[in-house]
């Protein structure tokens, strides 16, 4: 009998959204169970978007006391009497951490002999697929349920006619790491002006990390023909409702992209150095915007390097063409 499930997924908010299909399938298989998610403090707002998660354990593995945080987490898990633990980590030490919790049923990725010895089932890691499907592979040993896309507990709003919502932001942590995944503020302003010329109702939104970007867009836009929603979305539910109200959504490779996927909104997302095939599902209502830069190692981020290159040819676009694609598709 599985009554208490511990899920471990350390990453940004986007990762937590991509992890939701696995949790949803677990809940379908074990409807009377309670699911606790161990995650980083920066991603705890995921609980605003779903009722699948009953409790969270915050583990600050990016902080200065990483090993203390891990030991504290293991102790908490040991005494919480979980029946099952599922972890998305690909580090070989994850299986050791799972074993140390003394939870009887342990599932994770096959990272070698140790994982096969310590886990109830070591699942083959297939990175060459949509990340939501990759995470969902973890629960295939225990359920035949198949949840293909993230689902969130937000009631969609009525559509605003001819509306295009622009969300230019990316996470502050990715910026600090040198991972450039978005076009410049000046280029966002140019795109807004071109979309406005098609007679579209342009809405601009952003999160707490995007204030400088939003201010720059306001400065660079020649038309100023947009509705500024920055500061009006107070939480993720507000943002999700705003995204649901848009006929079309334009963004970067970021958490709002995954919210739009969960809501089924017609979405256009800029992809430069990251792999769109792994980050968005193959659905006709999601269009990756990629430049024709002919880079031989694209997509390079995470595959070939840990930070973006200086040239960023993969983020150089013809914005007249981009605006036409967005408005006509």
C-alpha positions as CSV (number, residue, x, y, z in Angstrom):
1,X,0.0,0.0,0.0
2,X,1.5,3.3,-1.1
3,X,0.2,6.1,1.1
4,X,3.1,8.6,1.3
5,X,5.3,9.4,-1.7
6,X,8.4,11.5,-1.7
7,X,9.5,13.1,-5.0
8,X,12.9,14.8,-5.4
9,X,13.4,17.3,-8.1
10,X,16.1,20.0,-7.7
11,X,16.0,22.7,-10.3
12,X,14.3,25.9,-11.4
13,X,10.5,26.5,-11.6
14,X,10.5,25.3,-15.2
15,X,11.9,22.0,-14.1
16,X,9.2,21.6,-11.5
17,X,6.5,22.2,-14.1
18,X,8.1,19.7,-16.4
19,X,8.1,17.2,-13.5
20,X,4.3,17.6,-13.0
21,X,3.3,14.8,-15.5
22,X,5.2,12.3,-13.4
23,X,3.5,13.4,-10.2
24,X,0.1,13.5,-11.9
25,X,0.5,9.9,-13.1
26,X,1.5,8.8,-9.5
27,X,-1.6,10.5,-8.1
28,X,-3.8,8.7,-10.7
29,X,-2.2,5.4,-9.8
30,X,-2.3,6.0,-6.0
31,X,-5.3,8.4,-5.6
32,X,-5.3,8.1,-1.8
33,X,-1.6,8.9,-1.4
34,X,0.0,12.1,-0.3
35,X,2.8,13.5,-2.4
36,X,5.7,15.5,-0.8
37,X,8.1,17.3,-3.1
38,X,11.7,18.0,-2.1
39,X,12.9,21.0,-4.1
40,X,15.0,24.1,-4.0
41,X,13.6,27.2,-2.2
42,X,13.6,29.2,-5.5
43,X,11.0,26.9,-6.9
44,X,8.6,26.6,-4.1
45,X,6.0,28.7,-5.9
46,X,5.1,25.6,-8.0
47,X,2.6,24.8,-5.2
48,X,0.6,27.8,-6.5
49,X,-0.1,26.1,-9.8
50,X,-1.1,22.6,-8.7
51,X,-3.1,20.7,-6.1
52,X,-1.1,17.5,-6.7
53,X,1.6,18.5,-4.2
54,X,0.5,18.0,-0.6
55,X,3.7,19.2,1.1
56,X,7.2,20.4,0.3
57,X,10.6,19.9,1.8
58,X,13.0,22.8,0.9
59,X,16.6,21.8,0.3
60,X,18.9,24.7,-0.5
61,X,21.5,22.7,-2.4
62,X,22.7,25.9,-4.2
63,X,23.5,27.6,-0.9
64,X,26.8,27.7,1.1
65,X,25.8,24.7,3.3
66,X,25.0,22.1,0.6
67,X,26.1,19.0,2.6
68,X,24.3,20.2,5.8
69,X,21.1,20.7,3.8
70,X,21.4,17.2,2.3
71,X,22.0,15.6,5.7
72,X,19.1,17.5,7.2
73,X,16.9,16.4,4.3
74,X,17.9,12.8,4.7
75,X,17.0,12.9,8.4
76,X,13.6,14.5,7.7
77,X,12.9,11.8,5.0
78,X,13.9,9.0,7.4
79,X,11.5,10.0,10.1
80,X,8.6,10.8,7.7
81,X,7.7,7.2,7.0
82,X,7.4,7.5,3.2
83,X,6.5,4.3,1.3
84,X,8.1,5.4,-2.0
85,X,10.7,7.8,-3.2
86,X,11.2,9.0,-6.8
87,X,14.1,11.2,-7.8
88,X,14.9,13.0,-11.1
89,X,18.6,13.5,-10.3
90,X,21.2,12.1,-12.7
91,X,24.0,12.4,-10.2
92,X,25.4,9.0,-9.1
93,X,25.0,10.1,-5.5
94,X,21.2,10.4,-5.8
95,X,20.8,6.6,-5.3
96,X,22.9,6.8,-2.2
97,X,20.8,9.6,-0.8
98,X,17.6,7.6,-1.5
99,X,19.1,4.6,0.2
100,X,20.0,6.6,3.3
101,X,16.4,7.7,3.7
102,X,15.5,4.0,4.4
103,X,12.4,4.4,2.3
104,X,11.5,0.9,1.1
105,X,10.6,1.6,-2.5
106,X,13.2,3.7,-4.4
107,X,13.1,4.8,-8.0
108,X,15.6,6.8,-10.0
109,X,17.8,6.9,-13.0
110,X,20.3,4.2,-13.8
111,X,23.7,5.9,-13.2
112,X,25.8,2.8,-12.9
113,X,26.2,-0.3,-10.8
114,X,25.6,1.5,-7.5
115,X,22.2,2.8,-8.6
116,X,21.2,-0.7,-9.7
117,X,22.2,-2.1,-6.3
118,X,20.5,0.5,-4.2
119,X,17.3,1.3,-6.1
120,X,14.2,-0.8,-6.4
121,X,14.2,0.1,-10.0
122,X,17.0,2.0,-11.9
123,X,15.4,3.5,-14.9
124,X,17.2,4.2,-18.2
125,X,17.9,7.9,-18.7
126,X,16.9,9.1,-22.2
127,X,17.8,12.7,-22.5
128,X,16.9,12.8,-26.2
129,X,13.3,13.5,-25.7
130,X,10.9,16.1,-24.3
131,X,11.9,16.7,-20.6
132,X,8.4,16.0,-19.4
133,X,8.6,12.6,-21.0
134,X,12.1,12.0,-19.6
135,X,10.9,12.6,-16.1
136,X,7.8,10.6,-16.6
137,X,10.0,7.5,-17.4
138,X,10.8,7.4,-13.7
139,X,7.2,6.3,-12.8
140,X,6.7,3.8,-15.6
141,X,7.8,0.9,-13.3
142,X,4.8,1.6,-11.0
143,X,2.0,2.9,-13.3
144,X,0.5,2.5,-16.7
145,X,-0.9,6.0,-16.6
146,X,0.6,8.3,-19.2
147,X,0.4,12.0,-18.6
148,X,2.0,13.6,-21.6
149,X,1.9,17.3,-20.7
150,X,2.0,19.4,-17.6
151,X,-1.4,20.2,-16.1
152,X,-2.0,23.1,-13.7
153,X,-4.9,23.9,-11.4
154,X,-5.8,27.3,-13.0
155,X,-9.1,28.1,-14.6
156,X,-8.5,29.8,-17.9
157,X,-9.7,33.4,-18.5
158,X,-11.8,34.6,-21.5
159,X,-9.6,35.4,-24.5
160,X,-8.8,39.1,-25.2
161,X,-9.5,39.6,-28.9
162,X,-6.4,40.0,-31.2
163,X,-4.1,39.9,-28.1
164,X,-0.5,38.9,-28.1
165,X,1.2,38.6,-24.7
166,X,4.9,39.3,-24.5
167,X,6.9,37.9,-21.6
168,X,10.6,38.7,-22.2
169,X,12.0,37.4,-18.9
170,X,14.4,34.6,-18.0
171,X,15.5,33.6,-14.5
172,X,18.0,35.7,-12.7
173,X,20.0,32.6,-11.8
174,X,20.5,31.8,-15.5
175,X,21.7,35.3,-16.1
176,X,24.2,35.1,-13.3
177,X,25.5,31.8,-14.7
178,X,26.1,33.5,-18.1
179,X,23.3,31.5,-19.8
180,X,21.8,34.0,-22.4
181,X,18.6,32.6,-23.6
182,X,16.7,35.7,-24.7
183,X,16.9,38.5,-27.2
184,X,17.9,42.0,-26.0
185,X,15.4,44.5,-24.6
186,X,15.9,46.7,-27.7
187,X,15.0,43.7,-29.9
188,X,11.9,43.0,-27.8
189,X,10.9,46.6,-28.3
190,X,11.4,46.3,-32.1
191,X,9.3,43.1,-32.1
192,X,6.5,44.8,-30.1
193,X,6.4,47.8,-32.5
194,X,6.2,45.4,-35.5
195,X,3.4,43.3,-34.0
196,X,1.6,46.5,-33.1
197,X,1.8,47.6,-36.8
198,X,-0.4,44.5,-37.6
199,X,-3.1,46.0,-35.4
200,X,-2.6,43.5,-32.5
201,X,-3.4,44.2,-28.9
202,X,0.0,43.9,-27.3
203,X,0.3,43.1,-23.6
204,X,3.7,43.3,-21.8
205,X,4.3,41.3,-18.7
206,X,7.3,40.3,-16.5
207,X,8.3,38.9,-13.1
208,X,10.3,40.5,-10.3
209,X,13.6,39.8,-12.1
210,X,12.5,41.6,-15.2
211,X,12.2,45.2,-14.0
212,X,15.3,46.5,-15.9
213,X,14.3,44.7,-19.0
214,X,10.7,46.1,-18.9
215,X,12.1,49.6,-18.3
216,X,14.4,49.3,-21.3
217,X,11.6,48.1,-23.5
218,X,9.6,51.1,-22.6
219,X,12.5,53.3,-23.4
220,X,13.3,51.7,-26.8
221,X,9.8,51.2,-28.1
222,X,9.0,53.8,-30.8
223,X,5.3,53.4,-30.7
224,X,4.7,52.8,-27.0
225,X,1.6,50.9,-28.2
226,X,1.3,48.2,-25.6
227,X,-0.5,47.6,-22.4
228,X,2.0,47.3,-19.6
229,X,1.1,44.6,-17.1
230,X,4.4,44.6,-15.3
231,X,3.7,44.6,-11.5
232,X,0.1,43.6,-11.9
233,X,0.7,39.9,-11.8
234,X,1.4,39.4,-8.1
235,X,1.9,35.6,-8.2
236,X,2.1,32.6,-10.6
237,X,-1.7,32.2,-10.6
238,X,-2.1,35.8,-11.8
239,X,0.5,35.2,-14.5
240,X,-1.1,31.9,-15.6
241,X,-4.5,33.6,-15.8
242,X,-3.0,36.4,-17.9
243,X,-1.3,33.9,-20.2
244,X,-4.6,32.0,-20.6
245,X,-6.4,35.2,-21.7
246,X,-4.0,35.9,-24.6
247,X,-4.7,34.6,-28.1
248,X,-1.0,34.2,-28.6
249,X,2.0,34.2,-26.2
250,X,5.6,35.1,-27.1
251,X,8.4,34.3,-24.7
252,X,11.9,32.9,-24.2
253,X,13.0,29.5,-22.9
254,X,11.7,30.1,-19.4
255,X,9.2,29.0,-16.8
256,X,6.3,31.1,-18.4
257,X,6.8,29.0,-21.5
258,X,6.0,25.8,-19.6
259,X,3.0,27.5,-18.0
260,X,1.7,28.3,-21.5
261,X,2.2,24.7,-22.5
262,X,0.2,23.5,-19.6
263,X,-2.6,25.9,-20.5
264,X,-2.6,25.0,-24.2
265,X,-2.1,28.6,-25.4
266,X,-0.8,29.3,-28.9
267,X,2.9,29.9,-28.1
268,X,6.0,31.2,-29.9
269,X,9.2,30.8,-28.0
270,X,12.7,32.1,-28.8
271,X,15.3,29.3,-28.8
272,X,19.0,30.0,-29.3
273,X,21.6,27.9,-27.5
274,X,19.1,25.5,-25.8
275,X,17.4,22.5,-27.5
276,X,13.7,23.1,-28.3
277,X,13.1,19.4,-28.9
278,X,13.9,18.7,-25.3
279,X,12.0,21.6,-23.8
280,X,8.7,21.8,-25.7
281,X,6.5,19.0,-26.8
282,X,5.7,18.2,-30.4
283,X,2.4,20.1,-30.6
284,X,1.2,22.2,-33.5
285,X,0.3,25.1,-31.2
286,X,3.9,25.6,-30.0
287,X,6.4,27.1,-32.4
288,X,10.1,27.5,-31.6
289,X,11.6,30.6,-33.1
290,X,15.1,29.8,-34.3
291,X,17.6,31.9,-36.3
292,X,19.3,30.6,-39.4
293,X,22.8,31.0,-38.0
294,X,24.1,27.6,-39.3
295,X,26.1,27.1,-36.0
296,X,27.6,23.6,-36.3
297,X,27.2,22.9,-32.5
298,X,23.8,24.4,-32.0
299,X,22.1,23.7,-29.6
300,X,25.2,24.1,-27.5
301,X,24.1,25.1,-24.0
302,X,24.4,22.1,-21.6
303,X,25.5,19.9,-24.6
304,X,28.8,21.5,-25.3
305,X,29.2,24.4,-22.9
306,X,27.9,25.6,-19.5
307,X,27.6,29.2,-20.5
308,X,26.6,31.0,-23.7
309,X,29.2,32.1,-26.2
310,X,30.0,35.7,-26.8
311,X,28.8,35.9,-30.4
312,X,25.2,34.7,-29.8
313,X,24.6,34.3,-33.5
314,X,21.8,31.9,-32.6
315,X,19.8,34.9,-31.2
316,X,20.1,37.1,-34.3
317,X,16.7,37.4,-36.0
318,X,15.0,39.2,-38.8
319,X,12.2,40.7,-36.7
320,X,10.0,41.6,-39.7
321,X,9.9,37.9,-40.5
322,X,9.4,36.9,-36.9
323,X,6.4,39.3,-36.5
324,X,4.9,38.0,-39.7
325,X,5.2,34.4,-38.5
326,X,3.6,35.3,-35.2
327,X,0.7,37.2,-36.8
328,X,0.0,34.8,-39.7
329,X,0.3,31.4,-38.0
